[in-house]
């Protein structure tokens, strides 16, 4: 087959002595046996997306390996020396349960130390939120975590955090990427200065768990905690290191851990996908909940930043809540607790994202609190905290099963969020209610918002082209009508414009540019199109709503909204 010149140039570079013999042999093997895989491995450089850099492990510039991560780390080291001249530089590194995470973490530590940077390296796998906490606790300028979140087993990744504890955002990310792109592989310093690498563990663990309990506990009586039956699964990931101990220290004694999934394992042998967004991932936890007659199920993804929650409905059946529902429940609980403590004075805010439920705005307004809305990804919520130091951050989240409680951790945090949702459940049960009943009451008070995600997977080069073309079509031929409802507003975050189709008035969107389109229809529906920043997918986020006069009308209202969602899917041909 013919190989494009740019790919051939990249391949030839990887056949030079800069790369070890094992790598060169693997490249040659691809050339002779898997030309298509060769193309996929070299047609571009791995890029930083919504949640850092993720990719399949293997040889090539579009793969996770010692050279791509070495180049990233060398570029970051150079950048740190530029930004913090004449300062002692410190970085902290964590890693998850994935294949090669521990060796890749040590490799990254080696490169930093070779550049004269003090490294704090966790001695074993740890949850991603603990990395964000440790960064500030240790006074580091930078933090790295080796993780690919809930991606399949063949993936790994590299997330970069800065001195505020949040992930890097523009313009900083572009500055770092420019340095990395201009760096040649032979400039990477691999010779570690072991004197600059310090292993960390127990001290940080204790401080992190204490901080989680301080942030996410709200005077729940001991008896209420003891009466709550909890099932927890770490889905073979890192949360087993922190969540059981956090719940125990917080006073939750009835925690049933799914034993088959408690051992960290990068193969994730008991699930098709270690993603708590997918109901199938919690099958074993739900079975244990029935066996133990538990009230709530919590499952976390491999790096412990997302959580899936299942609770019993009014018929006693366990149902999985979506990310918008858990976010609304936890935000409402926090607002209620802050109000009860007399801490709301107009100088607080909650955070959300453009693809999440508009119900967050309704909730915040009802408590006299601002709701700041940013682009997808918790780095933008962390940036809100940094940009508005005069305001207190209460909490916030996004639809993809992530939540952040307070600002001790500047990323989505399933440790504090797990404790928080248990506080919600324990207090509700003690009051003769339930998490589900609390949710329905919120719908009555704030409007019934229902969301649905359509995710279309398009792998490889051809998939990327297909995704790009879909976005081009939506931009060049914007929909005027969706499922019989006229489109009244189109927001294009790449062009930074919001166009009112009725008046022709165009306004500026004051957010960084992003490849996102949002349609608003005259009945209040919202449809967002967005290519994923970390997976080969294009996602369509659908939000519909209706008034709910009473809890008794919920089933009828839900049927009405479900049909509306199906009509939108059919109208936009999203199947």
KAPEWO-V936767 format. One record per backbone hydrogen bond with DSSP energy under -0.5 kcal/mol. CO is the residue of the C=O (numbers start at 1). NH is the residue of the N-H. E is the energy in kcal/mol with one decimal. If there is no record, write none. Layout:
# KAPEWO-V936767
co->{CO,CO}
nh->{NH,NH}
e->{E,E}
This chain:
# KAPEWO-V936767
co->{4,5,6,7,8,9,10,12,13,16,20,21,22,23,24,25,26,27,28,29,30,34,35,36,37,38,39,39,41,49,52,53,55,56,60,61,63,64,65,66,67,68,69,70,71,72,73,74,75,76,77,78,79,80,82,84,89,90,90,91,92,93,94,95,97,98,100,101,102,103,104,105,106,107,108,109,110,111,112,112,113,118,119,119,120,120,121,127,127,128,128,129,130,131,132,133,134,135,136,141,142,143,144,145,145,146,148,152,154,156,157,158,159,160,161,162,166,169,169,171,172,173,174,175,176,177,178,180,184,185,188,190,192,193,194,196,196,198,200,201,202,203,204,205,206,207,208,209,210,211,212,213,221,222,223,224,225,227,228,229,229,230,231,232,233,234,236,237,238,239,239,242,243,244,245,246,247,247,248,251,253,254,254,255,256,257,258,259,261,262,265,268,273,274,274,275,277,278,279,280,282,283,284,285,286,287,288,289,289,295,296,297,298,299,301,302,303,304,305,306,308,309,310,311,313,317,319,319,322,323,324,325,326,327,328,329,330,331,332,333,334,335,336,337,338,339,343,347,348,349,349,350,351,352,353,357,358,358,359,360,361,362,363,364,364,365,370,370,372,374,377,377,378,379,380,381,382,383,384,388,392,392,394,395,396,398,399,399,401,402,403,404,404,413,414,415,416,417,418,419,420,421,422,423,424,425,426,427,428,429,434,435,436,437,438,439,440,441,442,443,447,448,450,452,453,454,454,455,456,459,460,461,462,463,464,465,466,467,468,469,470,471,472,473,475,480,482,485,486,488,488,489,490,490,491,491,492,492,493,496,497,498,498,499,499,500,505,507,508,509,514,515,516,516,517,518,519,520,520,521,525,526,527,528,529,530,535,536,537,538,539,539,540,540,541,542,543,544,546,550,551,553,554,555,556,557,558,559,560,561,562,563,564,565,566,567,568,569,570}
nh->{8,9,10,11,12,13,14,15,16,19,24,25,26,27,28,29,30,31,32,33,34,38,39,40,41,42,42,43,62,52,49,158,156,64,63,46,65,58,69,70,71,72,73,74,75,76,77,78,79,80,81,82,83,84,85,87,118,141,142,120,144,122,146,126,266,101,104,105,106,107,108,109,110,111,112,113,114,115,115,117,116,91,121,198,93,122,200,130,131,131,132,133,134,135,136,137,138,140,139,163,92,161,94,147,159,96,151,155,57,55,147,53,145,168,143,165,162,172,173,175,176,177,178,179,180,181,182,183,187,188,190,192,194,196,197,119,198,121,123,205,206,207,208,209,210,211,212,213,214,215,216,217,225,226,227,228,228,229,230,295,296,256,298,258,300,237,265,240,241,242,243,246,247,248,249,250,251,252,251,253,255,230,256,257,232,259,261,262,236,264,268,271,275,276,302,278,279,281,282,283,286,287,288,289,290,291,292,293,294,312,231,310,233,308,304,238,128,414,403,301,299,321,297,319,316,313,311,321,326,327,328,329,330,331,332,333,334,335,336,337,338,339,340,341,343,342,345,392,370,394,395,372,397,374,356,360,361,362,363,364,365,366,367,367,369,368,350,372,352,354,380,381,382,383,384,385,386,387,388,391,349,394,406,351,404,402,323,401,307,398,413,396,406,417,418,419,420,421,422,423,424,425,426,427,428,429,430,431,433,432,438,439,440,441,442,443,444,445,446,447,449,546,544,542,455,456,540,457,538,463,464,465,466,467,468,469,470,471,472,473,474,475,476,477,478,487,485,482,522,501,502,520,492,499,493,518,496,497,514,509,492,500,507,490,501,504,500,498,510,511,516,531,493,494,529,491,527,488,489,524,521,543,519,541,517,539,537,458,532,456,530,541,454,542,528,452,526,450,448,553,554,557,558,559,560,561,562,563,564,565,566,567,568,569,570,571,572,574,573}
e->{-2.5,-2.5,-1.7,-2.7,-2.7,-1.8,-1.5,-1.2,-1.5,-2.0,-2.3,-2.4,-1.9,-2.2,-2.4,-2.2,-1.9,-2.1,-1.6,-2.6,-1.8,-2.3,-2.1,-2.2,-2.0,-1.2,-0.7,-2.0,-2.9,-1.2,-3.8,-2.7,-2.4,-2.4,-1.2,-2.2,-0.6,-1.7,-2.3,-1.1,-2.5,-2.0,-2.4,-2.5,-2.5,-2.5,-2.4,-2.5,-2.3,-2.8,-2.1,-1.6,-2.8,-2.6,-0.6,-1.4,-2.4,-1.9,-1.2,-2.7,-2.5,-2.3,-2.3,-2.0,-0.5,-1.9,-2.9,-2.2,-1.9,-2.1,-2.4,-2.3,-2.6,-2.1,-2.3,-2.6,-2.4,-0.9,-1.0,-1.9,-1.9,-2.5,-0.6,-3.2,-2.9,-0.5,-2.0,-0.9,-0.9,-1.2,-1.4,-2.1,-2.9,-2.2,-1.2,-2.5,-2.7,-2.6,-0.7,-0.8,-1.6,-3.2,-2.5,-0.8,-2.4,-2.0,-2.6,-2.0,-2.8,-2.5,-0.5,-2.2,-1.8,-1.8,-2.1,-2.8,-3.1,-0.9,-1.1,-2.0,-2.5,-2.8,-2.5,-1.6,-2.4,-3.1,-1.8,-1.3,-2.0,-1.4,-0.8,-1.0,-0.8,-2.4,-1.5,-3.6,-0.6,-2.6,-2.2,-2.3,-2.6,-1.9,-2.8,-2.6,-2.3,-2.3,-2.4,-2.3,-2.5,-2.2,-2.0,-1.0,-1.8,-2.4,-1.6,-0.6,-0.9,-0.6,-0.6,-2.2,-1.6,-3.4,-2.7,-2.2,-1.8,-2.1,-2.1,-0.7,-2.3,-1.6,-2.6,-2.5,-2.8,-2.2,-2.7,-1.8,-0.5,-2.8,-1.4,-0.9,-1.1,-2.8,-0.6,-0.7,-2.7,-0.8,-1.2,-1.3,-2.6,-0.6,-1.9,-1.5,-1.4,-0.6,-0.6,-2.3,-0.6,-1.8,-1.6,-1.7,-2.8,-2.0,-2.0,-1.9,-1.7,-1.9,-2.1,-0.7,-2.2,-0.8,-2.4,-2.4,-2.1,-3.4,-2.0,-3.0,-2.7,-1.5,-0.6,-1.4,-2.4,-2.9,-2.7,-3.2,-2.1,-2.7,-2.2,-0.5,-2.2,-2.1,-2.4,-2.5,-2.5,-2.5,-2.6,-2.0,-2.4,-2.7,-2.3,-2.4,-2.9,-2.4,-2.4,-1.8,-2.8,-1.6,-0.7,-2.7,-1.4,-2.5,-0.6,-2.5,-1.7,-2.3,-1.6,-1.5,-1.2,-1.1,-2.5,-2.4,-2.4,-2.0,-0.8,-1.1,-2.7,-1.3,-2.4,-0.6,-2.2,-2.2,-1.4,-0.6,-2.7,-1.7,-1.6,-1.6,-1.8,-2.9,-1.7,-2.1,-2.3,-0.6,-1.3,-1.6,-2.9,-1.0,-0.5,-1.1,-2.5,-1.5,-2.9,-1.9,-0.6,-1.8,-1.5,-1.8,-2.5,-2.6,-1.6,-1.9,-2.3,-2.2,-3.0,-2.4,-2.1,-2.6,-2.2,-1.2,-3.0,-1.7,-2.3,-2.0,-2.2,-2.1,-1.8,-1.7,-1.8,-2.1,-2.4,-1.9,-0.9,-1.8,-2.7,-3.1,-0.6,-0.5,-3.0,-0.6,-2.2,-1.4,-2.2,-2.2,-2.2,-2.5,-2.5,-2.3,-2.1,-1.9,-2.1,-2.7,-2.1,-1.7,-3.1,-2.4,-0.7,-2.6,-1.8,-2.8,-2.1,-1.6,-0.7,-2.4,-0.6,-2.9,-0.6,-2.5,-1.0,-2.0,-1.5,-2.3,-3.2,-0.5,-2.5,-2.2,-0.7,-2.6,-2.9,-2.5,-0.6,-1.5,-2.3,-0.8,-2.4,-0.6,-3.1,-2.9,-2.7,-2.8,-1.5,-1.9,-2.2,-2.7,-3.3,-2.5,-2.2,-2.9,-2.4,-3.2,-2.8,-2.8,-2.6,-0.5,-2.7,-0.6,-2.6,-2.4,-2.6,-3.0,-2.6,-1.3,-1.9,-2.2,-3.0,-2.1,-1.9,-2.3,-2.8,-2.0,-1.6,-2.3,-2.3,-2.2,-1.9,-2.4,-2.4,-2.8,-2.1,-2.3,-0.8}
